């Protein structure tokens, strides 16, 4: 098998690069998130899986770039980064907003004749399950309250005025992109889908999570964990086992 090692770029971060991993896993962050969120995933899965974490524009070392536009535009940009020659299978993992992006990337890959090895969608309702959400239109206090409600920010970072000033615009922009995303019906995917969710997630109920089965012709599995929107922070080992099992099946 010929393997072309990916060079580190603005978009894709390989924290534990390896040319012996038989499969790659592209991980897409949640709204307001960054590639570094997946560093522990990369460390745990290496060297059997090479994790490529996506860094969205508008944050951290890309903070001087314009924020993301629509999720479809973001998916197209990510897809363009994945078109380098490599014979290894490619799987996708996305949490929350990242799950919608991962789904749209999978659609583009399949249009190009590349069927992903697996699609993992976490903390996100199926694309066909629409909710009218307008958090991005709230004032700063309302946006911060939503972030605290979801418990997606470690510690009290959002209580620091300097940090808040740096990140609030990015978070609002991401929420706008996620909440204005509209699914366009089309062919079902041909890759297996695993949906992962917390049983008390205010952003997705079990019916909405199970509806991901309607978006693939291949196998589907629903994994439910104890917890809310960021259930995976406290169930990292179980989530990693789910990924390993699916990728080695």
Secondary structure, DSSP 8 states (H G I E B T S, - for coil): ---------SSEE-TT--S--SEEEEEE--TT--GGGGHHHHHHHTTTSEEEEE--TTSGGGTTS-----HHHHHHHHHHHT-S---SEEEEEEETHHHHHHHHHHHHHHHTT---SEEEEES---TTS-----GGGS-HHHHHHHHHHHT-SSTTGGGSHHHHHHHHHHHHHHHHHHHT--------BSS-EEEEEETT-TT--HHHHHGGGGGBSS-EEEEEESSSTTGGGT-HHHHHHHHHHHHH-
